[in-house]
Every structure is written in C-alpha cells, then in structure tokens.
Amino acid sequence: MPDLYQTLHNYDAGFIRIIAELWGLEIPAQAHDESIESLCASLLNPQSVRETLEVLPEEARSCLTHFFDSKGRLEWAAFTRKYGGIREMGSSRRDREQPHLHPVSTAEILYYRGFLAKAFLDAGKGLQEFAYIPDDLLPLIRASFDAPSHREEPLGRPATPLERSRESIADDHILDDATTLLAALRISKGNFPSDPQLMALLDSAGILRNQSPDLEAVKSFLAAPRGKALEMLFEAWRNSPIFDELRLNPEIVCEGEWKNDPLATRSFIITLITQLPPAKWWSLPAFLHDLKTRHPDFQRPAGDYDSWFVKRAVDGTYLRGFAYWDQVEGAVVRTILQMLYRLGRVDLARSEGDGPVTAFRLSTPRIVDETETLGISTNGKVRVARSFPRKDRYQLARFCEWEERNGEDFIYRLSARSLQAAARQGLKAEQLLSLLVKHTRENVPPSVVEALKRWGRYGSEARVEHLAILRVTRPEVLEEIRKSKAGKFLGEVLSPTIVVVHPKAIHKVMSVLAELGILAEVENDG
C-alpha cells in the first residue's frame, strides 16, 4: 500500500494547500517536494490526527473504521456505492468551485483531507482500483479510535422466536448419503435422487476420480470412525477450490467463460459466521441484510455485476446487476449454510415447516454410535439401520437392489438381478451369506440361506416374464399363420392353438392377419 509521502506526490501544489487548510496548518512558500515533506510530517502527528478526526462528520468517521479489517483498502466500486464518488476536475475548476468546502459525498470529505486516496493496486489477479488509507496514516487513525485491534460487530441480530420456531438439528447423515451414493456408483445403477453437491464434495475429497469411486480412497473413508470421516469431508469442502457453491445452486444457471473464486468466497463467509455468538440462534434475513450493506462484493472482483452471465433456472431471466444481489450472492450464502448444516457445523430453523431457512446457529457435529445388526425377512428384504457400519452396508448394497429409505433405516432387496450384478463385480453369494450371518447373529432365514446356496451352485433357476401370446380357435389356423409373413414374429409354441408373440411386433402380426382375412382382437389388462 502507498504511504502518505507517496500519495501526496500525486497531487499538485493547490491540492497540498487544500489539505493543509483543512488540517489547520500553514505551509510556508517553498519547493513542492519540501511542501510535501512538511505536510507529511504534520499529518503523521498523532495529536493532529486526533484533532482532525474529532471534527469529522459521523458518517466520515464510520467510513474510516471500515478500512481497519481490510488492510486499509476497499474495492473502489463497492466503496463508492456506499460512500459516494469523487468528482473529477482539473485545478482550475477545483479552485473555482472549491469542492473541499462543498463536498457532495463522504468520499470527498475524506479525500480533500488526505485521509483517503484512490489508485490501481495489485489484487493478486491483476490491477484493480481501490480506495485506500496511506499505510503510515492507518495505524494513527486506528489508535485515535481507541481500537488497536478493531473488530467489526457481528452481522445481523439474534433470531426472533418466530424465525427459529421450526428447528432442524444438524447430524452426520451425510456419511450415510455418501455410502449409498458410492455403492450405487460402484454398480453403476441406483434409483436414488441426484445429489450434485455430494458428488462435488466426494470429488473434492479425492474419493471420486472422474465421477467414479477411487477404490483405495473409498476403503479408507468407509473404514474411518464416523467423527473422523465427517471431519475429512468438512476439511475437503472448506479448502476446496473446485467446489463451487454458485454453480452448484440448482436455482441458477451460469453461462460464459468468466471465473469466480469459490474458495475465497467460502472462506470469507465462514469467517463471518464463526464470529457469531456460539450456540445462539441468529437471523438469516438480518445477516444477509448487513452483509449486503457492509460487504456486498464478497465474491465479485472490483464490484463487477455485469460481466457474469447468471440466469434464473425457472424462467431463464438473466440476473445481471446489483439489483439481483439477493438471488445470486444471497443464494451463495444459503448454499454455504446448507453445506455447513450437512457437515454438522450449524443448525437451521424455519418460520414455516416447508419455508426457506430463516435462522441458524453454530453447532458441533452430532455423531451416531454404530451398531452391527440388521434384519432380513424370508422374502429377501433387508433392513439396515443408519447406525450400521458404513463399510459393511457399502458391501451389502453391492449385492442388493436399493428400494428406499424409511426413516432411519435403509431398505434393500435381494434378487437374481442384484446377484448377477454382484457377480459381474467379482462378488460371490458365499460372501453375502457370511456377511448376513455375522450381522444377524446367525439368524438368517433358512429360505434365504437355501436360496443363496442354490444360487452359488446353479445361478438363476427361474425367470418371470411378461409375454404377449396369440390364441387361435383351431390348430390349422395357427399353422397357416406360422407359414405366413407373420411367422418371423412368432416365438415359442405353448400349445397347438397358442404361440408367443414378440411384444413389439403385435401390430405387425395384426396387419398380416388382416391380409389373411383373419380379424383379431387384442385384450388389454388395463
């Protein structure tokens, strides 16, 4: 950051006299460089700083405090949106209009007193325009405010009873969701809901590689104690440069080649959230309101609200400009809070059961104790509690078909199709039987034991099919049809008057029958 001497060197002699006048100083006639050195020495006097600050309007004093936590600089676009701009004018117009005596903004009040300057500075991604306080002047201003370690007040306010009336307490369910997803990906099927955020999280944690499970990483993740596994996911998310809350929000669609920085955005919001009182319900609408007021550009370089092409998913409306802050920036904050909830770090609350989140509070992960029993019925339906060891449920899921989640239980079904899928993965029925024996305490139904043993010896011994059949009144009619063009669409002969018809060829068979002078009717089960 430029210091005061470097900053003053950017101004002409008339501007130097204006600063001196507003500080109540007299600068003797001398060379320009000497005038700057003299003014610089006076402005860096702690007593002079305190006296000048005391006569500033309250809004100007408040403005200066906002520089304390940002190392003395604020992005120019964001700064001017809150504190106004500085009119561009040459020395002649300035001497004529005397803007220092008639400022039109808080920015001009500070600018003509030398407290504030603007310049293009390195932002890590190239040069950006900033409002800044000179490096050596900033600590004197902080000291004058009696805030050597100034810290902003928390954003927002405590939640009202209505805002926190319907609580959702965070837990470690995400570990179970991850187990279900990994098993389904391993067998390349599953009638479970899509979860792009969980996919992105497992990718960030290195558990997925190119959308497929990394077997060694999966093994380590599932074998880890639940608390350690949850911490692993949290750290992967918190430090991930690829998990993008903006693009993972299902309510918006991002287009174009522009880039954002999800890691910096997430880190900033998490820092603000962790500064809130622990275990106290906090209003989300109030938090977002203060964030919009005090840190609106937390994810936008240089306060740019026009070059990002973001549109609303439901109707394709482009959300360009600061007017859509709540639908873009606000949505990102809500997604971050949702991930903190899924990872056990915050509880959420709503004023209505199915309404939007209206309150949150810092929390600590609630870890379920694992138990090792399951239930299996005589018809092959398997019921597994959420507390069942994840590594064993993952293995079990590879042998079974997923049916549903019922409360805290996961429901699977053993079938010929699921055992065939397991065989393609190199799994054997004997492995499943050993798993069931272990976790039912040797209480597997005899019918299931016999079915698995027979499968191991013979494979599938029965098949249920949906067939279309053609039934005629006399064997001669069937023989005539078999010799016609319709013959190629006929399958197994079940009796002298009944034959199987390929379901997709029914209409073709009907057409050929009509050509033969045979009018057939189709019975419909519906």
C-alpha positions as CSV (number, residue, x, y, z in Angstrom):
1,M,0.0,0.0,0.0
2,P,1.4,3.5,-0.8
3,D,2.4,5.6,2.2
4,L,1.4,9.2,2.8
5,Y,4.5,10.7,1.2
6,Q,4.0,8.6,-2.0
7,T,0.3,9.5,-2.0
8,L,0.9,13.3,-1.6
9,H,3.4,13.2,-4.5
10,N,0.4,12.5,-6.8
11,Y,-1.1,15.9,-6.0
12,D,-0.4,19.4,-7.3
13,A,0.6,22.3,-5.1
14,G,-3.0,23.6,-5.0
15,F,-4.3,20.3,-3.6
16,I,-1.5,20.2,-1.0
17,R,-2.7,23.7,0.2
18,I,-6.3,22.4,0.5
19,I,-5.2,19.5,2.7
20,A,-3.1,21.8,4.9
21,E,-6.0,24.3,5.2
22,L,-8.5,21.6,6.3
23,W,-6.0,20.4,8.9
24,G,-5.5,24.0,10.2
25,L,-1.9,24.0,9.1
26,E,0.2,26.6,7.4
27,I,2.7,25.6,4.7
28,P,5.5,28.2,4.0
29,A,6.3,29.1,0.4
30,Q,8.9,26.5,-0.7
31,A,9.6,24.0,-3.3
32,H,6.9,21.4,-4.0
33,D,8.9,18.5,-2.6
34,E,9.7,20.4,0.5
35,S,6.0,21.3,1.0
36,I,5.0,17.7,0.7
37,E,7.7,16.7,3.3
38,S,6.5,19.4,5.7
39,L,2.8,18.4,5.3
40,C,3.6,14.8,5.7
41,A,5.4,15.4,9.0
42,S,2.4,17.4,10.3
43,L,-0.2,14.8,9.2
44,L,1.6,12.0,10.8
45,N,1.5,13.7,14.2
46,P,-0.9,11.6,16.4
47,Q,-2.3,14.7,18.2
48,S,-3.1,16.4,14.8
49,V,-4.8,13.2,13.6
50,R,-7.0,13.0,16.7
51,E,-8.0,16.7,16.5
52,T,-8.9,16.4,12.8
53,L,-10.9,13.2,13.3
54,E,-12.9,14.9,16.1
55,V,-14.3,17.5,13.7
56,L,-15.3,15.0,11.0
57,P,-19.0,14.2,10.5
58,E,-20.1,10.9,12.0
59,E,-20.6,9.2,8.6
60,A,-16.9,10.0,7.7
61,R,-15.6,8.6,11.0
62,S,-17.7,5.5,10.4
63,C,-16.4,5.1,6.9
64,L,-12.8,5.1,8.1
65,T,-13.5,2.2,10.5
66,H,-14.5,0.0,7.6
67,F,-10.9,0.1,6.3
68,F,-9.5,-1.5,9.5
69,D,-10.3,-5.1,8.7
70,S,-9.3,-4.9,5.0
71,K,-5.7,-3.8,5.5
72,G,-6.5,-0.2,4.7
73,R,-8.1,-0.7,1.3
74,L,-11.6,-1.3,-0.2
75,E,-12.5,-2.0,-3.8
76,W,-13.4,1.3,-5.5
77,A,-16.8,0.2,-7.0
78,A,-18.0,-1.1,-3.6
79,F,-16.7,1.9,-1.7
80,T,-18.4,4.4,-4.0
81,R,-21.6,2.6,-4.0
82,K,-21.8,3.1,-0.2
83,Y,-19.9,6.3,0.4
84,G,-20.3,8.2,-2.9
85,G,-17.7,9.1,-5.6
86,I,-15.2,11.9,-6.1
87,R,-15.9,14.4,-8.8
88,E,-13.2,14.6,-11.4
89,M,-11.9,18.1,-12.0
90,G,-8.8,19.9,-13.0
91,S,-7.0,22.5,-10.8
92,S,-8.8,25.5,-12.4
93,R,-12.3,24.1,-11.9
94,R,-11.3,23.0,-8.4
95,D,-10.1,26.4,-7.4
96,R,-13.2,27.9,-8.8
97,E,-15.8,25.6,-7.3
98,Q,-13.9,24.7,-4.1
99,P,-15.3,21.2,-3.7
100,H,-13.4,20.8,-0.4
101,L,-15.8,23.4,1.1
102,H,-18.8,21.9,-0.6
103,P,-18.3,18.1,-0.6
104,V,-21.1,16.0,-2.2
105,S,-20.2,12.7,-0.6
106,T,-18.4,11.1,2.4
107,A,-15.7,10.1,0.0
108,E,-15.0,13.8,-0.9
109,I,-14.9,14.8,2.8
110,L,-12.1,12.3,3.4
111,Y,-10.3,12.8,0.1
112,Y,-9.7,16.5,0.5
113,R,-8.3,15.9,4.0
114,G,-5.8,13.4,2.8
115,F,-7.3,10.5,4.7
116,L,-8.4,8.8,1.6
117,A,-6.9,8.2,-1.9
118,K,-7.5,6.0,-4.8
119,A,-5.2,4.0,-7.0
120,F,-4.8,0.9,-9.1
121,L,-3.2,-1.7,-6.8
122,D,-2.3,-5.4,-7.2
123,A,-5.2,-7.6,-6.1
124,G,-3.4,-10.9,-6.8
125,K,-5.3,-11.3,-10.1
126,G,-4.0,-8.2,-11.8
127,L,-4.5,-4.5,-11.0
128,Q,-7.8,-3.3,-9.5
129,E,-8.9,0.2,-8.5
130,F,-9.1,0.7,-4.7
131,A,-9.9,3.4,-2.2
132,Y,-7.1,3.3,0.4
133,I,-5.7,5.0,3.5
134,P,-2.0,5.6,3.3
135,D,0.0,2.9,5.1
136,D,1.6,5.0,7.7
137,L,-1.6,7.0,8.4
138,L,-3.8,4.0,9.0
139,P,-2.3,3.0,12.4
140,L,-2.6,6.5,13.7
141,I,-6.3,6.6,12.7
142,R,-6.9,3.3,14.4
143,A,-5.2,4.5,17.6
144,S,-7.3,7.6,17.6
145,F,-10.5,5.5,17.6
146,D,-9.1,3.6,20.6
147,A,-9.3,0.4,18.6
148,P,-5.9,-1.0,18.1
149,S,-7.4,-4.4,17.4
150,H,-10.7,-3.2,16.0
151,R,-13.1,-5.9,15.1
152,E,-16.5,-5.4,13.4
153,E,-19.7,-6.1,15.2
154,P,-21.3,-9.3,14.1
155,L,-23.5,-9.1,11.1
156,G,-27.3,-9.3,11.8
157,R,-29.0,-9.9,15.1
158,P,-30.4,-12.7,17.2
159,A,-33.3,-14.6,15.7
160,T,-36.8,-13.9,16.8
161,P,-38.9,-16.8,18.3
162,L,-40.9,-17.0,15.0
163,E,-37.7,-17.2,12.9
164,R,-36.4,-20.2,14.9
165,S,-39.8,-21.9,15.5
166,R,-39.1,-25.0,13.4
167,E,-35.6,-26.3,14.2
168,S,-33.5,-28.7,12.1
169,I,-30.7,-30.1,14.1
170,A,-27.5,-31.0,12.2
171,D,-26.2,-34.5,12.3
172,D,-23.9,-36.8,10.4
173,H,-26.4,-38.1,7.8
174,I,-24.1,-37.0,5.0
175,L,-21.9,-40.0,5.8
176,D,-24.8,-42.4,5.1
177,D,-25.7,-40.5,2.0
178,A,-22.1,-40.8,0.8
179,T,-22.2,-44.6,1.5
180,T,-25.4,-45.1,-0.5
181,L,-24.0,-43.0,-3.4
182,L,-20.6,-44.7,-3.5
183,A,-22.3,-48.2,-3.6
184,A,-24.6,-47.1,-6.4
185,L,-21.8,-45.7,-8.4
186,R,-19.8,-48.9,-7.9
187,I,-22.5,-51.0,-9.5
188,S,-23.4,-48.2,-12.0
189,K,-27.1,-48.1,-11.1
190,G,-29.5,-46.9,-8.4
191,N,-32.9,-45.3,-8.2
192,F,-31.7,-42.7,-5.7
193,P,-32.1,-38.9,-6.1
194,S,-29.4,-37.0,-7.9
195,D,-27.1,-35.1,-5.5
196,P,-24.6,-32.9,-7.4
197,Q,-23.3,-31.3,-4.2
198,L,-22.4,-34.6,-2.7
199,M,-20.7,-35.7,-5.9
200,A,-18.7,-32.5,-5.9
201,L,-17.8,-32.9,-2.2
202,L,-16.6,-36.5,-2.8
203,D,-14.6,-35.3,-5.8
204,S,-13.0,-32.5,-3.6
205,A,-12.1,-35.1,-1.0
206,G,-10.4,-37.3,-3.6
207,I,-12.9,-40.2,-3.0
208,L,-14.1,-39.9,-6.6
209,R,-12.0,-39.8,-9.7
210,N,-13.7,-38.8,-12.9
211,Q,-17.1,-39.4,-11.3
212,S,-16.2,-43.0,-10.3
213,P,-15.1,-44.3,-6.9
214,D,-11.4,-44.4,-6.2
215,L,-11.3,-47.9,-4.5
216,E,-8.4,-47.2,-2.1
217,A,-9.9,-43.8,-1.1
218,V,-13.3,-45.3,-0.6
219,K,-11.9,-48.1,1.6
220,S,-10.1,-45.5,3.8
221,F,-13.1,-43.3,4.0
222,L,-15.6,-46.1,5.0
223,A,-13.2,-47.6,7.5
224,A,-12.6,-44.4,9.3
225,P,-14.6,-43.7,12.5
226,R,-17.6,-41.6,11.8
227,G,-16.3,-38.5,13.5
228,K,-13.0,-38.6,11.6
229,A,-14.8,-39.3,8.3
230,L,-17.1,-36.3,8.8
231,E,-14.1,-34.1,9.6
232,M,-12.4,-35.4,6.5
233,L,-15.3,-34.2,4.4
234,F,-15.6,-30.9,6.1
235,E,-11.9,-30.0,5.6
236,A,-12.1,-31.1,2.0
237,W,-15.0,-28.8,1.4
238,R,-13.6,-25.9,3.3
239,N,-10.3,-25.9,1.4
240,S,-11.7,-26.9,-2.0
241,P,-11.0,-24.6,-5.0
242,I,-13.3,-26.7,-7.2
243,F,-16.5,-27.0,-5.0
244,D,-18.4,-24.0,-6.4
245,E,-21.5,-23.0,-4.4
246,L,-22.5,-20.6,-7.1
247,R,-22.6,-23.1,-9.9
248,L,-24.0,-25.9,-7.7
249,N,-27.1,-23.9,-6.8
250,P,-30.0,-25.6,-8.6
251,E,-32.0,-22.3,-8.8
252,I,-29.5,-20.5,-11.1
253,V,-27.5,-21.3,-14.3
254,C,-24.1,-19.9,-15.1
255,E,-23.0,-19.3,-18.6
256,G,-19.9,-17.9,-20.3
257,E,-16.1,-18.0,-19.7
258,W,-15.9,-15.8,-16.6
259,K,-14.5,-17.2,-13.5
260,N,-15.2,-16.8,-9.8
261,D,-13.2,-17.8,-6.7
262,P,-15.3,-20.2,-4.6
263,L,-12.6,-20.8,-2.1
264,A,-12.1,-17.2,-1.3
265,T,-15.8,-16.6,-1.1
266,R,-16.4,-19.6,1.2
267,S,-13.6,-18.7,3.5
268,F,-14.9,-15.1,3.9
269,I,-18.4,-16.2,4.7
270,I,-17.3,-18.9,7.1
271,T,-15.1,-16.4,8.9
272,L,-18.1,-14.1,9.4
273,I,-20.3,-16.9,10.6
274,T,-17.7,-18.2,13.1
275,Q,-17.5,-14.7,14.6
276,L,-21.2,-15.0,15.7
277,P,-22.1,-15.9,19.3
278,P,-21.8,-19.7,19.7
279,A,-25.0,-21.8,20.2
280,K,-27.2,-18.7,19.7
281,W,-29.9,-18.6,17.1
282,W,-29.1,-15.9,14.5
283,S,-31.5,-14.3,12.0
284,L,-30.5,-15.2,8.4
285,P,-32.5,-12.3,6.8
286,A,-30.8,-9.8,9.1
287,F,-27.4,-11.4,8.5
288,L,-27.9,-11.2,4.7
289,H,-29.1,-7.6,5.0
290,D,-26.0,-6.5,6.9
291,L,-23.7,-8.5,4.6
292,K,-25.3,-6.7,1.6
293,T,-24.7,-3.3,3.3
294,R,-21.2,-3.8,4.6
295,H,-19.6,-6.4,2.4
296,P,-21.7,-6.6,-0.8
297,D,-18.9,-7.6,-3.1
298,F,-17.6,-10.5,-1.2
299,Q,-17.5,-12.7,-4.3
300,R,-17.2,-10.1,-7.1
301,P,-13.9,-8.8,-8.3
302,A,-14.0,-5.0,-8.3
303,G,-17.7,-5.0,-7.7
304,D,-18.5,-6.2,-11.2
305,Y,-22.1,-7.1,-11.5
306,D,-22.4,-7.0,-15.3
307,S,-19.9,-9.4,-16.8
308,W,-21.1,-12.5,-15.1
309,F,-23.8,-14.3,-17.1
310,V,-26.1,-15.8,-14.4
311,K,-29.7,-16.6,-15.1
312,R,-32.7,-17.9,-13.1
313,A,-33.2,-21.6,-13.8
314,V,-37.0,-21.5,-13.6
315,D,-37.6,-18.9,-16.4
316,G,-34.2,-18.1,-17.9
317,T,-34.2,-14.4,-16.7
318,Y,-30.7,-13.0,-16.6
319,L,-29.7,-11.8,-13.1
320,R,-27.3,-9.0,-14.1
321,G,-26.7,-6.0,-11.9
322,F,-26.7,-5.2,-8.2
323,A,-30.5,-5.4,-8.1
324,Y,-30.3,-9.2,-8.2
325,W,-27.8,-9.4,-5.3
326,D,-30.3,-11.4,-3.1
327,Q,-30.9,-14.0,-5.9
328,V,-27.2,-14.5,-6.6
329,E,-25.0,-13.5,-3.6
330,G,-27.8,-14.3,-1.2
331,A,-28.2,-17.8,-2.8
332,V,-24.5,-18.5,-2.4
333,V,-24.6,-17.7,1.3
334,R,-27.6,-20.0,1.7
335,T,-25.8,-22.8,-0.1
336,I,-22.8,-22.4,2.1
337,L,-25.0,-22.5,5.2
338,Q,-26.7,-25.7,3.8
339,M,-23.3,-27.4,3.4
340,L,-22.4,-26.3,7.0
341,Y,-25.6,-27.9,8.1
342,R,-25.0,-31.1,6.2
343,L,-21.5,-31.3,7.6
344,G,-22.8,-30.9,11.2
345,R,-21.5,-27.4,11.8
346,V,-24.7,-25.3,12.0
347,D,-28.3,-26.0,12.9
348,L,-31.0,-24.4,10.8
349,A,-34.5,-23.2,11.5
350,R,-37.6,-22.0,9.6
351,S,-40.6,-19.9,10.5
352,E,-42.7,-22.4,8.5
353,G,-42.3,-26.1,8.0
354,D,-41.6,-26.0,4.3
355,G,-40.5,-22.4,4.0
356,P,-37.0,-21.0,3.5
357,V,-34.3,-21.1,6.2
358,T,-34.8,-18.0,8.5
359,A,-32.3,-18.7,11.3
360,F,-29.1,-20.6,12.1
361,R,-26.7,-21.2,14.9
362,L,-23.2,-22.6,15.3
363,S,-23.2,-26.2,16.4
364,T,-20.9,-29.1,16.9
365,P,-21.2,-32.4,15.0
366,R,-23.5,-35.0,16.4
367,I,-22.1,-38.4,15.7
368,V,-24.3,-41.6,15.8
369,D,-23.0,-44.6,17.7
370,E,-22.6,-47.6,15.3
371,T,-24.3,-50.9,15.9
372,E,-23.7,-54.1,13.9
373,T,-27.1,-55.8,13.5
374,L,-29.5,-55.9,10.5
375,G,-32.8,-57.6,9.7
376,I,-33.7,-59.8,6.8
377,S,-37.1,-61.3,6.0
378,T,-37.9,-64.6,4.4
379,N,-38.7,-62.8,1.1
380,G,-35.2,-61.3,0.9
381,K,-35.9,-57.8,2.0
382,V,-33.0,-56.4,4.1
383,R,-33.5,-53.6,6.6
384,V,-30.3,-51.8,7.8
385,A,-30.2,-49.1,10.5
386,R,-28.4,-45.8,9.9
387,S,-26.0,-46.8,12.7
388,F,-24.9,-49.9,10.8
389,P,-21.1,-49.9,9.9
390,R,-20.8,-48.0,6.7
391,K,-18.1,-50.3,5.2
392,D,-20.4,-53.3,5.7
393,R,-23.5,-51.5,4.3
394,Y,-21.5,-50.5,1.3
395,Q,-20.6,-54.2,0.7
396,L,-24.2,-55.3,1.3
397,A,-25.5,-52.7,-1.1
398,R,-23.4,-54.2,-3.9
399,F,-25.3,-57.5,-3.6
400,C,-28.8,-56.0,-3.3
401,E,-31.2,-53.7,-5.1
402,W,-31.9,-50.4,-3.4
403,E,-35.6,-49.8,-2.6
404,E,-36.0,-46.8,-0.3
405,R,-35.0,-45.0,2.9
406,N,-37.6,-45.4,5.6
407,G,-36.9,-43.0,8.5
408,E,-33.5,-44.0,9.9
409,D,-33.5,-47.3,8.0
410,F,-32.2,-48.3,4.6
411,I,-34.2,-50.9,2.7
412,Y,-32.7,-53.3,0.2
413,R,-34.0,-56.4,-1.6
414,L,-32.1,-59.5,-2.6
415,S,-32.9,-60.6,-6.2
416,A,-31.5,-62.6,-9.1
417,R,-30.7,-59.3,-10.9
418,S,-28.8,-57.9,-8.0
419,L,-26.8,-61.1,-7.6
420,Q,-26.0,-61.1,-11.3
421,A,-24.7,-57.5,-10.9
422,A,-22.6,-58.6,-7.9
423,A,-21.1,-61.5,-9.9
424,R,-20.1,-59.1,-12.6
425,Q,-18.1,-57.2,-9.9
426,G,-16.4,-60.5,-8.9
427,L,-18.5,-61.0,-5.8
428,K,-19.8,-64.4,-4.7
429,A,-23.0,-65.4,-3.0
430,E,-21.0,-67.0,-0.3
431,Q,-19.5,-63.6,0.7
432,L,-23.0,-62.2,1.1
433,L,-24.1,-65.2,3.2
434,S,-21.1,-64.7,5.5
435,L,-22.0,-61.0,5.9
436,L,-25.6,-61.8,6.7
437,V,-24.7,-64.5,9.2
438,K,-22.3,-62.2,11.0
439,H,-24.7,-59.2,11.3
440,T,-27.8,-61.2,12.1
441,R,-26.1,-63.2,14.8
442,E,-26.6,-66.3,12.8
443,N,-30.3,-65.7,12.4
444,V,-30.6,-65.7,8.6
445,P,-34.0,-67.2,7.5
446,P,-33.5,-70.7,6.2
447,S,-35.2,-69.8,2.9
448,V,-32.6,-67.1,2.3
449,V,-29.7,-69.4,3.2
450,E,-31.0,-72.1,0.8
451,A,-31.6,-69.5,-2.0
452,L,-28.0,-68.2,-1.7
453,K,-26.5,-71.7,-1.7
454,R,-28.6,-72.7,-4.7
455,W,-27.5,-69.5,-6.5
456,G,-23.9,-70.3,-5.8
457,R,-24.3,-73.7,-7.4
458,Y,-26.7,-73.2,-10.2
459,G,-27.2,-69.5,-10.7
460,S,-30.7,-68.3,-11.7
461,E,-33.2,-71.3,-11.8
462,A,-36.4,-69.4,-12.5
463,R,-37.5,-66.4,-14.5
464,V,-40.7,-64.4,-14.5
465,E,-41.5,-62.7,-17.9
466,H,-44.2,-60.5,-19.4
467,L,-45.3,-62.2,-22.6
468,A,-47.8,-61.4,-25.4
469,I,-49.5,-64.6,-26.8
470,L,-51.6,-65.3,-29.8
471,R,-54.5,-67.6,-29.2
472,V,-56.5,-69.1,-32.2
473,T,-59.5,-71.3,-32.3
474,R,-58.1,-74.2,-34.4
475,P,-54.6,-75.7,-34.9
476,E,-54.9,-75.3,-38.7
477,V,-55.3,-71.5,-38.2
478,L,-52.0,-71.3,-36.2
479,E,-50.2,-73.4,-38.8
480,E,-51.4,-71.1,-41.6
481,I,-50.1,-68.1,-39.6
482,R,-46.7,-69.7,-38.9
483,K,-46.2,-70.2,-42.7
484,S,-47.2,-66.5,-43.5
485,K,-45.1,-63.3,-43.2
486,A,-46.1,-63.1,-39.6
487,G,-44.2,-66.3,-38.8
488,K,-40.9,-64.5,-38.2
489,F,-42.6,-62.5,-35.4
490,L,-43.7,-65.6,-33.5
491,G,-41.8,-67.3,-30.7
492,E,-42.3,-70.4,-28.6
493,V,-45.3,-72.6,-29.3
494,L,-47.1,-73.2,-26.0
495,S,-49.9,-75.4,-27.3
496,P,-51.5,-76.3,-30.7
497,T,-53.5,-73.1,-30.5
498,I,-51.2,-70.8,-28.5
499,V,-47.9,-69.2,-29.5
500,V,-45.8,-66.4,-28.1
501,V,-45.6,-63.1,-30.0
502,H,-42.8,-60.6,-29.7
503,P,-44.4,-57.7,-27.8
504,K,-43.1,-55.0,-30.2
505,A,-44.4,-56.9,-33.2
506,I,-48.1,-57.2,-32.2
507,H,-49.3,-54.6,-34.6
508,K,-47.3,-56.1,-37.5
509,V,-48.8,-59.5,-36.7
510,M,-52.3,-57.9,-36.7
511,S,-51.6,-56.4,-40.1
512,V,-50.5,-59.7,-41.6
513,L,-53.6,-61.5,-40.1
514,A,-55.9,-58.9,-41.7
515,E,-54.2,-59.7,-45.1
516,L,-55.0,-63.4,-44.5
517,G,-58.6,-62.5,-43.8
518,I,-58.3,-63.1,-40.1
519,L,-59.6,-60.3,-37.8
520,A,-58.0,-60.5,-34.4
521,E,-58.9,-58.7,-31.2
522,V,-56.4,-57.5,-28.5
523,E,-57.2,-57.9,-24.9
524,N,-55.9,-55.1,-22.7
525,D,-55.2,-55.7,-19.0
526,G,-56.0,-52.0,-18.2
